[in-house]
């Protein structure tokens, strides 16, 4: 225990101000609380922020990924590749559409996929790759697209949209990466499709929510594609509730027996204010990450590099590793930090370690690099409600519980 007053530091509380609360009240008083004008405004502003022609707001990143796969026509007989080192949503959506999940190990000492193994994993059944922008840092898309192009002769499109790409499609799980940049392009401008999360623990939140965008200049019919997301997210109904309220406009069609995963105006009202504040929130996250780096790297603690000459992370998670410690010792550190009032976490337990994926035939022994990343990883609190004094307290606690010295 360190010689200071015990603090209570949660892992990732939402940063909500009176402005968000006021906007929610306005939405509730407006008489329109489900998908309506505020959701449409948020879609417009997200597209402007990211730099794409369109965005679609939904109730989660999971819904965004699944609907994208369905609209692309991915299903039974197809294969979709993603990382073994990610949250279950990256892979579960593949199972949902009936395709085969193909997991790729991380590169040694990396949280990203091993790109040489990614190349080996592509077959004539591969339709989509789902890279994961873990912790808010964009993947190496130059390499990913080089691999995709090199395997172009294997691709077998089975519908008009797949023919348009005529190669494996890159759909990023960017749940962590809203606002990240790489080589002068924002997250959302690089992959073919990019899916964001606005869950309560994310940098930018709508309480629950997410969005999908697609890169400009791919020959896609933006209006047609947007309409497909609207249909798929609202039962396949040809008119949304807002359109049906127009006088005499009650009649509608069901053109496809689809799903229900639309965003509401109450959620969107939170997002509209969050977007006003977002640049400042990103800057504060950068300050906290730099404080952690200055304090912890001299101690031999490894951490994900969030900022470089040609990339800027969204600073979503502070992933760090203690070299040469076991999973058991790592867990002891987390417990001791909790006893000091600091909530820590682990990102991520590799998917092959979970029952659901074991039952699908995956074995962690086939993903040794992912396991090595996991066994000594600890994620420290990183959120914009932390004061500088909180950050110093976390660092002091970490030094105390691990016996680290300057």
C-alpha positions as CSV (number, residue, x, y, z in Angstrom):
1,X,0.0,0.0,0.0
2,X,1.3,3.4,-0.9
3,X,1.6,6.3,1.7
4,X,-1.3,8.3,0.5
5,X,-5.1,8.6,0.9
6,X,-6.9,5.7,-0.8
7,X,-8.7,6.8,-4.0
8,X,-11.5,5.2,-5.9
9,X,-10.5,5.2,-9.6
10,X,-13.0,3.4,-11.9
11,X,-11.8,1.8,-15.2
12,X,-13.8,3.7,-17.8
13,X,-16.7,5.9,-16.7
14,X,-18.5,8.0,-19.4
15,X,-17.6,11.7,-19.6
16,X,-21.0,13.2,-19.6
17,X,-21.6,16.9,-18.9
18,X,-24.7,19.1,-18.3
19,X,-24.7,19.8,-22.1
20,X,-25.4,16.2,-23.0
21,X,-28.1,16.0,-20.3
22,X,-29.7,19.1,-21.6
23,X,-29.7,17.8,-25.2
24,X,-31.3,14.6,-24.0
25,X,-34.0,16.6,-22.2
26,X,-34.7,18.5,-25.4
27,X,-35.0,15.3,-27.4
28,X,-37.5,13.9,-24.8
29,X,-39.5,17.1,-24.9
30,X,-39.5,17.2,-28.6
31,X,-42.0,14.3,-28.9
32,X,-39.6,12.4,-31.0
33,X,-37.4,9.9,-29.1
34,X,-36.8,7.0,-31.6
35,X,-34.9,7.3,-34.9
36,X,-35.6,10.8,-36.2
37,X,-34.0,14.2,-36.9
38,X,-31.3,13.9,-34.3
39,X,-30.1,10.6,-35.6
40,X,-30.0,11.9,-39.2
41,X,-28.1,14.9,-38.0
42,X,-25.6,12.8,-36.2
43,X,-25.1,10.6,-39.3
44,X,-24.4,13.8,-41.3
45,X,-21.9,15.1,-38.7
46,X,-20.1,11.8,-38.3
47,X,-19.6,11.6,-42.1
48,X,-18.2,15.1,-42.1
49,X,-15.9,14.3,-39.1
50,X,-14.6,11.1,-40.7
51,X,-14.4,12.5,-44.3
52,X,-16.8,10.1,-46.0
53,X,-19.9,10.8,-48.1
54,X,-22.2,8.9,-45.8
55,X,-22.5,7.3,-42.3
56,X,-25.1,5.0,-40.9
57,X,-25.9,5.1,-37.1
58,X,-27.0,1.9,-35.5
59,X,-27.4,0.5,-32.0
60,X,-23.9,-1.0,-31.8
61,X,-20.7,-1.7,-33.7
62,X,-21.7,-5.4,-33.7
63,X,-24.8,-4.5,-35.6
64,X,-22.8,-2.4,-38.0
65,X,-20.4,-5.3,-38.7
66,X,-23.1,-7.9,-39.1
67,X,-25.3,-5.8,-41.4
68,X,-22.3,-5.0,-43.5
69,X,-21.5,-8.7,-44.0
70,X,-25.2,-9.4,-44.8
71,X,-25.4,-6.6,-47.3
72,X,-22.2,-7.8,-48.9
73,X,-23.9,-11.2,-49.3
74,X,-21.5,-13.1,-47.0
75,X,-23.0,-16.4,-45.8
76,X,-22.7,-20.2,-45.7
77,X,-19.7,-21.5,-47.7
78,X,-17.8,-18.3,-47.3
79,X,-14.8,-17.6,-45.0
80,X,-14.1,-14.4,-43.1
81,X,-10.7,-13.7,-41.4
82,X,-10.1,-11.8,-38.2
83,X,-7.6,-11.6,-35.3
84,X,-7.5,-14.2,-32.5
85,X,-6.7,-11.2,-30.2
86,X,-9.9,-9.3,-30.1
87,X,-13.3,-9.0,-28.4
88,X,-15.8,-11.7,-29.4
89,X,-17.9,-9.3,-31.5
90,X,-15.2,-9.3,-34.3
91,X,-15.8,-13.0,-34.8
92,X,-19.3,-13.7,-33.6
93,X,-20.8,-11.7,-36.4
94,X,-19.1,-14.1,-38.8
95,X,-20.9,-17.0,-37.1
96,X,-24.2,-15.0,-37.2
97,X,-24.2,-14.8,-41.0
98,X,-23.3,-18.5,-41.3
99,X,-19.7,-18.1,-42.7
100,X,-16.6,-19.8,-41.3
101,X,-14.5,-18.0,-38.8
102,X,-10.8,-18.0,-39.6
103,X,-8.6,-16.7,-36.8
104,X,-5.1,-15.4,-37.3
105,X,-2.4,-15.2,-34.6
106,X,-0.7,-11.9,-33.7
107,X,2.8,-11.1,-34.8
108,X,5.4,-11.7,-32.1
109,X,5.3,-9.0,-29.5
110,X,2.4,-7.2,-31.3
111,X,-1.3,-6.7,-30.8
112,X,-1.9,-6.8,-34.6
113,X,-2.4,-9.8,-36.8
114,X,0.7,-11.5,-38.2
115,X,0.3,-10.3,-41.8
116,X,2.4,-13.2,-43.2
117,X,-0.1,-15.6,-41.6
118,X,-3.0,-13.4,-42.9
119,X,-1.7,-14.0,-46.4
120,X,-1.5,-17.7,-45.8
121,X,-5.1,-17.8,-44.5
122,X,-6.7,-16.4,-47.6
123,X,-8.4,-19.0,-49.8
124,X,-10.8,-19.0,-52.7
125,X,-13.6,-19.0,-50.1
126,X,-12.4,-15.8,-48.3
127,X,-14.8,-12.9,-48.8
128,X,-13.9,-10.4,-46.0
129,X,-11.0,-9.6,-43.7
130,X,-11.8,-7.9,-40.4
131,X,-8.7,-6.1,-39.1
132,X,-9.0,-4.8,-35.5
133,X,-7.8,-1.3,-34.7
134,X,-7.1,-2.3,-31.1
135,X,-6.8,0.4,-28.4
136,X,-7.5,3.0,-31.1
137,X,-4.4,2.5,-33.2
138,X,-5.0,1.8,-36.9
139,X,-3.6,-1.3,-38.4
140,X,-1.0,-1.4,-41.2
141,X,-3.5,-1.1,-44.1
142,X,-0.8,-0.7,-46.7
143,X,0.3,-4.2,-46.0
144,X,-3.3,-5.5,-45.7
145,X,-4.2,-4.1,-49.1
146,X,-1.0,-5.4,-50.7
147,X,-1.9,-8.9,-49.4
148,X,-5.4,-8.6,-50.7
149,X,-4.2,-7.5,-54.1
150,X,-1.6,-10.3,-54.2
151,X,-4.4,-12.8,-53.6
152,X,-6.9,-11.2,-56.1
153,X,-6.8,-14.2,-58.4
154,X,-8.3,-16.4,-55.7
155,X,-11.4,-14.2,-55.2
156,X,-14.7,-15.6,-56.4
157,X,-17.4,-13.0,-56.2
158,X,-21.0,-14.3,-56.0
159,X,-23.0,-11.1,-56.3
160,X,-22.9,-7.7,-58.0
161,X,-21.5,-5.9,-55.0
162,X,-18.6,-8.4,-54.6
163,X,-17.9,-8.1,-58.3
164,X,-17.5,-4.3,-57.9
165,X,-14.6,-5.0,-55.5
166,X,-13.4,-8.1,-57.3
167,X,-11.1,-8.9,-54.3
168,X,-11.3,-9.7,-50.7
169,X,-13.1,-6.8,-48.9
170,X,-11.6,-5.1,-45.9
171,X,-14.1,-4.3,-43.2
172,X,-12.5,-2.9,-40.1
173,X,-13.6,-3.4,-36.5
174,X,-12.7,0.1,-35.4
175,X,-14.8,0.0,-32.2
176,X,-11.9,1.7,-30.4
177,X,-10.6,4.0,-33.2
178,X,-13.0,6.8,-33.8
179,X,-10.8,9.8,-34.5
180,X,-7.6,7.9,-35.2
181,X,-5.4,8.8,-38.1
182,X,-2.7,7.1,-40.2
183,X,-0.6,8.7,-43.0
184,X,-2.9,11.7,-43.2
185,X,-6.1,9.7,-43.5
186,X,-8.8,9.3,-40.8
187,X,-10.0,6.0,-39.6
188,X,-13.0,5.4,-41.9
189,X,-11.2,6.7,-45.0
190,X,-8.9,3.7,-45.5
191,X,-10.7,0.4,-45.1
192,X,-13.5,-0.5,-47.6
193,X,-16.0,-0.4,-44.6
194,X,-15.3,0.8,-41.1
195,X,-17.4,0.1,-38.1
196,X,-17.3,2.2,-34.9
197,X,-18.6,1.6,-31.4
198,X,-20.2,4.4,-29.3
199,X,-20.8,2.2,-26.2
200,X,-20.6,3.8,-22.8
201,X,-16.9,2.9,-22.2
202,X,-15.8,4.4,-25.6
203,X,-14.1,7.8,-26.1
204,X,-17.2,9.0,-27.9
205,X,-20.4,7.7,-26.5
206,X,-24.1,7.6,-27.3
207,X,-24.6,5.2,-24.3
208,X,-25.2,2.3,-26.7
209,X,-24.6,2.8,-30.4
210,X,-22.3,2.5,-33.3
211,X,-21.9,3.5,-36.9
212,X,-20.6,2.3,-40.2
213,X,-18.9,4.3,-43.0
214,X,-17.5,3.3,-46.3
215,X,-14.5,4.8,-48.2
216,X,-15.2,7.3,-50.9
217,X,-14.2,6.6,-54.5
218,X,-15.0,2.9,-54.7
219,X,-17.7,3.1,-57.3
220,X,-20.4,2.4,-54.7
221,X,-23.9,3.9,-55.0
222,X,-23.9,5.8,-51.7
223,X,-27.7,6.4,-51.7
224,X,-28.5,2.8,-52.6
225,X,-26.1,1.4,-49.9
226,X,-27.4,3.8,-47.3
227,X,-31.0,2.6,-48.1
228,X,-29.8,-1.0,-47.7
229,X,-28.6,-0.3,-44.2
230,X,-31.9,1.4,-43.4
231,X,-33.9,-1.6,-44.6
232,X,-31.7,-4.1,-42.9
233,X,-31.8,-2.2,-39.6
234,X,-35.5,-1.7,-39.4
235,X,-37.3,-4.9,-40.3
236,X,-36.9,-4.4,-44.1
237,X,-39.6,-1.7,-43.8
238,X,-39.7,0.6,-46.8
239,X,-40.5,3.7,-44.7
240,X,-39.0,4.6,-41.3
241,X,-41.2,5.8,-38.5
242,X,-40.5,9.5,-39.3
243,X,-41.6,9.1,-42.9
244,X,-44.8,7.3,-41.8
245,X,-45.9,10.2,-39.6
246,X,-46.4,12.4,-42.7
247,X,-50.1,12.9,-43.1
248,X,-51.7,10.1,-45.2
249,X,-48.4,8.3,-45.5
250,X,-49.1,5.3,-43.3
251,X,-48.7,2.7,-45.9
252,X,-45.4,0.8,-46.3
253,X,-43.9,-2.4,-47.6
254,X,-41.7,-5.1,-46.0
255,X,-39.2,-5.8,-48.7
256,X,-37.0,-8.2,-46.7
257,X,-37.6,-10.0,-43.3
258,X,-34.8,-8.1,-41.7
259,X,-33.5,-7.0,-38.3
260,X,-34.0,-4.3,-35.6
261,X,-30.9,-2.4,-34.7
262,X,-31.6,1.3,-35.3
263,X,-30.2,4.2,-33.2
264,X,-32.7,6.4,-31.3
265,X,-32.8,10.2,-31.1
266,X,-32.2,10.0,-27.4
267,X,-28.9,8.2,-28.0
268,X,-28.1,10.5,-30.9
269,X,-28.6,13.6,-28.8
270,X,-25.8,12.5,-26.5
271,X,-23.6,12.0,-29.5
272,X,-24.3,15.4,-31.0
273,X,-22.8,17.1,-27.9
274,X,-20.0,14.6,-27.6
275,X,-19.0,15.4,-31.1
276,X,-18.8,19.1,-30.2
277,X,-16.4,18.1,-27.4
278,X,-14.5,15.4,-29.1
279,X,-11.3,17.1,-30.2
280,X,-10.7,18.2,-26.7
281,X,-11.4,14.8,-25.3
282,X,-8.9,13.3,-27.8
283,X,-6.2,15.8,-26.7
284,X,-6.8,15.0,-23.0
285,X,-6.4,11.3,-23.7
286,X,-3.1,12.0,-25.4
287,X,-1.9,14.0,-22.4
288,X,-2.7,11.1,-20.1
289,X,-1.0,8.5,-22.3
290,X,2.2,10.7,-22.4
291,X,2.2,10.9,-18.6
292,X,1.9,7.2,-18.4
293,X,4.7,6.6,-20.9
294,X,7.1,9.0,-19.2
295,X,6.6,7.3,-15.9
296,X,6.4,3.7,-16.9
297,X,8.7,3.1,-19.8
298,X,11.9,3.8,-17.8
299,X,10.8,0.9,-15.5
300,X,11.0,-1.6,-18.4
301,X,7.2,-1.8,-18.8
302,X,6.2,-2.2,-22.4
303,X,3.2,-0.3,-23.8
304,X,1.4,0.1,-27.1
305,X,2.8,3.1,-29.0
306,X,-0.1,5.4,-29.7
307,X,1.6,8.3,-31.5
308,X,4.3,8.4,-34.2
309,X,5.5,10.4,-37.1
310,X,2.6,9.2,-39.4
311,X,-0.1,8.0,-37.1
312,X,-2.2,9.2,-34.2
313,X,-4.3,6.8,-32.1
314,X,-7.7,7.7,-30.7
315,X,-6.1,6.8,-27.3
316,X,-8.8,4.5,-26.3
317,X,-6.9,2.0,-24.1
318,X,-3.5,2.0,-22.3
319,X,-2.3,-1.5,-23.0
320,X,0.9,-2.4,-21.1
321,X,2.9,-5.6,-20.6
322,X,5.2,-6.7,-17.8
323,X,8.1,-8.7,-19.5
324,X,8.6,-12.2,-18.2
325,X,5.7,-12.5,-15.8
326,X,3.2,-15.3,-15.7
327,X,-0.6,-15.0,-16.1
328,X,-1.0,-15.8,-12.4
329,X,1.4,-13.0,-11.4
330,X,-0.4,-10.6,-13.8
331,X,-3.7,-11.4,-12.1
332,X,-2.1,-10.7,-8.7
333,X,-1.1,-7.3,-9.9
334,X,-4.7,-6.5,-11.0
335,X,-6.0,-7.7,-7.6
336,X,-3.5,-5.6,-5.7
337,X,-4.3,-2.5,-7.8
338,X,-8.0,-3.0,-7.0
339,X,-7.2,-3.2,-3.3
340,X,-5.5,0.2,-3.8
341,X,-8.7,1.6,-5.3
342,X,-7.6,1.4,-9.0
343,X,-9.7,-0.7,-11.4
344,X,-7.6,-2.3,-14.1
345,X,-8.5,-4.7,-16.9
346,X,-7.1,-7.1,-19.5
347,X,-7.5,-6.6,-23.3
348,X,-7.9,-9.2,-24.5
349,X,-8.3,-12.8,-23.5
350,X,-7.7,-14.5,-27.0
351,X,-10.8,-15.9,-28.5
352,X,-9.6,-19.6,-28.6
353,X,-9.5,-19.5,-24.8
354,X,-13.3,-19.1,-24.5
355,X,-15.7,-22.0,-24.4
356,X,-17.7,-20.8,-27.4
357,X,-14.6,-20.8,-29.6
358,X,-13.2,-24.1,-28.2
359,X,-16.5,-25.6,-29.2
360,X,-15.9,-24.3,-32.7
361,X,-12.6,-26.2,-32.8
362,X,-10.1,-23.5,-31.9
363,X,-7.2,-24.2,-29.6
364,X,-5.0,-21.6,-28.0
365,X,-1.9,-23.7,-28.7
366,X,-2.3,-22.7,-32.3
367,X,-2.0,-19.0,-31.4
368,X,1.1,-18.8,-29.2
369,X,1.9,-15.2,-29.9
370,X,-1.6,-14.1,-28.9
371,X,-1.3,-16.0,-25.7
372,X,2.1,-14.4,-24.9
373,X,0.6,-10.9,-25.4
374,X,-2.3,-11.8,-23.1
375,X,-0.5,-13.5,-20.2
376,X,1.3,-10.4,-19.0
377,X,-1.0,-7.6,-20.3
378,X,-2.7,-5.1,-18.0
379,X,-4.9,-2.2,-19.1
380,X,-4.7,0.9,-16.9
381,X,-7.6,3.3,-16.5
382,X,-7.6,5.8,-19.3
383,X,-10.5,8.3,-19.5
384,X,-11.0,12.0,-19.5
385,X,-12.3,12.2,-15.9
386,X,-8.8,11.4,-14.6
387,X,-6.9,14.3,-13.1
388,X,-3.1,14.5,-13.3
389,X,-3.1,13.6,-9.6
390,X,-5.1,10.5,-10.4
391,X,-2.6,9.5,-13.0
392,X,0.3,9.9,-10.6
393,X,-1.6,7.9,-8.0
394,X,-2.1,5.1,-10.5
395,X,1.6,5.1,-11.3
396,X,2.6,5.1,-7.7
397,X,0.2,2.2,-6.9
398,X,1.7,0.3,-9.8
399,X,5.2,0.8,-8.6
400,X,4.2,-0.2,-5.1
401,X,2.4,-3.4,-6.0
402,X,5.1,-4.6,-8.5
403,X,8.1,-3.5,-6.4
404,X,9.4,-1.3,-9.3
405,X,12.0,1.4,-8.6
406,X,13.2,4.3,-10.7
